[in-house]
Amino acid sequence: MGKNQQQQKICYVNTGPGQKPGVSKFFKKDFLFKFILFFSGFLVFLLVLSIFVSLILNSVPSLKEFGLKFFVSKTWDPVFEQFGALPFITGTLLTSFLAILITIPFSLAISIYLAEFTKHGFYPGFLKNSIDLLAGVPSVVYGFFGIFVIVPVIRYLQIKLHIEPYGVGIFTASIILSIMIIPFSSSLGREIIEMVPAEIKEAAYSLGSTRFEVIKYVILPYARSGITAGILLALGRAIGETMAVTMVIGNSNMMPESIFSPSNTMASVIANEFTEAVTSIHLSSLIEIGVVLFLVTTMISITGKIIIKKFAVHQ
């Protein structure tokens, strides 16, 4: 049987005298499988779009009432129905980026240690399991840890520095966030570092490089896109975190004066006031903050993809 005859036998079935070739069952299943994949992807896109549209529609009263000054106003007063989101945007950015700055050295050190210095044994296994456990701890538990452990320490530090000893505030929330996001960045960083080809490292060692030089000049440049991806993933988690931050940030609607000041994030103010909003403009303002949070998260995600793509091209 020739090749063309084999293809004809595969592609067509149920062919008889006076009948036209029919489409094979295999082709029908393949078409159905592709349709399911396309529909699933389109459904996710439709879900994201519907979330964004619903937020926009419900925030229309606030958009009409305050316009662009909503994003630059420092006043948040439900009694007089004056609302501005600048304190919450500032609090969100300060806590998130400060948490990232605290996280980077620890997550990078953990990634390098587990991927290069010790891969097998009791302690590396224990450390990996501990990191996985940190990722699964509920945020409210981190909040309790912050209240009973971190807040007294920060209050003692503030007394020594002659600062008002609130204990709670942006810095306290940043420490809690940094603990929460370490598992995300360190786990992804470890996996990326382990994927560095052994030939490249062996070539560097053969030229007389030390382990520190191999890590600095070979491993980190090669794995920087993956490490950056882990950091951005952790940043996205930090920006959207709600419960743990709400418990230790102080819940102040005033513009923060320093990193030790009580404040609020966009997520925490929504959690605090959404069920207590009695006026439509108050509720609409909270939903508009949700729109801002959605857009900020989207911008960070897009920026991260651009950076990762840029690093991948240079590699």
Stockholm file with secondary structure:
# STOCKHOLM 1.0

chainA/1-315         MGKNQQQQKICYVNTGPGQKPGVSKFFKKDFLFKFILFFSGFLVFLLVLSIFVSLILNSVPSLKEFGLKFFVSKTWDPVFEQFGALPFITGTLLTSFLAILITIPFSLAISIYLAEFTKHGFYPGFLKNSIDLLAGVPSVVYGFFGIFVIVPVIRYLQIKLHIEPYGVGIFTASIILSIMIIPFSSSLGREIIEMVPAEIKEAAYSLGSTRFEVIKYVILPYARSGITAGILLALGRAIGETMAVTMVIGNSNMMPESIFSPSNTMASVIANEFTEAVTSIHLSSLIEIGVVLFLVTTMISITGKIIIKKFAVHQ
#=GR chainA/1-315 SS CCHHHHHHHHHEESCCTTCCCEECHHHHHHHHHHHHHHHHHHHHHHHHHHHHHHHHHHTHHHHHHHGGGGGTCCCEETTTTEECCHHHHHHHHHHHHHHHHHHHHHHHHHHHIIIIICCSSHHHHHHHHHHHHHHHSCHHHHHHHIIIIIHHHHHHHHHHTTCCCCCCSHHHHHHHHHHHHHHHHHHHHHHHHHTSCHHHHHHHHHTTCCHHHHIIIIIHHHHHHHHHHHHHHHHHHHHHCCHHHHHHSBCCCSCCSSTTSCBCCHHHHHHHHGGGCCSHHHHHHHHHHHHHHHHHHHHHHHHHHHHHHHHHHHC
#=GC SS_cons         CCHHHHHHHHHEESCCTTCCCEECHHHHHHHHHHHHHHHHHHHHHHHHHHHHHHHHHHTHHHHHHHGGGGGTCCCEETTTTEECCHHHHHHHHHHHHHHHHHHHHHHHHHHHIIIIICCSSHHHHHHHHHHHHHHHSCHHHHHHHIIIIIHHHHHHHHHHTTCCCCCCSHHHHHHHHHHHHHHHHHHHHHHHHHTSCHHHHHHHHHTTCCHHHHIIIIIHHHHHHHHHHHHHHHHHHHHHCCHHHHHHSBCCCSCCSSTTSCBCCHHHHHHHHGGGCCSHHHHHHHHHHHHHHHHHHHHHHHHHHHHHHHHHHHC
//
